[in-house]
Amino acid sequence: MLSFYQKHLNQLKTGDQFRSLKKISSPQERILSHQGKDYLNFASNNYLGLANHPKIKAAMIEGVERYGVGAGASRLINGSLQPFHDLEKKIARWKNSESALLFNSGYQANLGVLSCLLQEGDLILSDELNHASMIDGMRLSKAKKKVYPHFDLDVLKSLLQEARQEMSADQKILIVTESVFSMEGDIAPLQEILDLAEEFDAWIYLDEAHAVGVLGAHGAGLAETLWEHPAFSTRLIQMGTLGKALGCFGAYIAASQVLIDFLINHTRTFIFATALPPAVACAASQALEILQEESERRERLWSNMRFFQEAVSTLKLAQGISVQSPIVPVIVGENQKALEMSQKLFQQGFWVTAIRPPTVPVGKARLRLTLMSDHQKEDIKSLVEFLNFNKDDL
Ligand SMILES: Cc1ncc(COP(=O)(O)O)c(C=O)c1O
């Protein structure tokens, strides 16, 4: 049996698709320490530098002292701990929604919710570049699925038109999209998608994993910029994670109370899983306060994004680099080239990961650079110098 797996691993190595883990011995910060050497971290989703924040650590320690370590069982079995309810209330207020429900991770939220939200006869319309966790959830759904090209509103509209002609009024349509795409860093045309949802009586499932903390006046994500839209409170289901800009772990759905009650009763990744450690919810509550109060973190992040955009636009790279969010892909094409560039960066003291299929389409391997509020201008300058020096390979 092992020979099967060994052969498969060898094939991955031949195709430059083999993945392995690199140990680090420092917290998740601007500098990562690996085998005694320091690296500038341009690979983390810890956009606001909260993962090692002293107040959040203190909240977690206090949570452990008060509630212990483990939750003991699913929240439906042995009681639902107070910190979960406190955090859900805060999230609902922040996301301007009636209610919220915590999940153990973004992957589990997407998997569980998308598999149970729609029924046979319903339809899911999914952006082609949606995250694997959403794809897996949709695959488990009994609804019909159609994929539309990335951000192609014309195709989306014609799929909606077609569907509404064929489907009865009580059959549901759900448009599924990320707001900031995790591997592209581009931002979904949410206003137009909400307009289409209004016109064709559809719902929207919005994954804000990479938008919360980054977009919106209160860091509540892309949806925050559209609170006034009529579809916001009636058609939008907001998903977000606690492990990226919030620096903690876990995820949530923010939606109407009816939908949240439905999820509590039907989402298998919620019902059949031990709840998060309560101290994680204590930490995330504190992180949410800091995210809203310390808006200068978001300002520093945006200042770094502008600085990086200006610096790279002076380079004569074969491809343009567009900085729309803290995620900046530099697409190099072949897996081997992406690996070589990432290794070169590593040798120069930069931690930048090569992203290869199946995470991205074949032939679109890339370096995925991520910016953080804690980066200094000098860090960004040195990265841009590296890109300039290697521009013939980019
Ligand atoms: C867009 C998107 N959704 C969901 C997830 C999963 O979230 P989590 O890491 O909390 O499982 C991720 C990241 O891993 C992501 O990038």
The ligand as an ORCA input file, in Angstrom:
! r2SCAN-3c Opt
* xyz 0 1
  C     -11.358     32.722      1.079
  C     -11.130     31.770      2.208
  N     -12.183     31.207      2.794
  C     -12.039     30.348      3.808
  C     -10.797     30.017      4.288
  C     -10.669     29.039      5.413
  O     -10.578     29.705      6.623
  P      -9.846     29.036      7.863
  O      -8.385     29.214      7.648
  O     -10.390     29.753      9.045
  O     -10.235     27.593      7.854
  C      -9.662     30.620      3.715
  C      -8.285     30.402      4.182
  O      -7.723     29.522      4.506
  C      -9.838     31.506      2.641
  O      -8.780     32.053      2.044
*
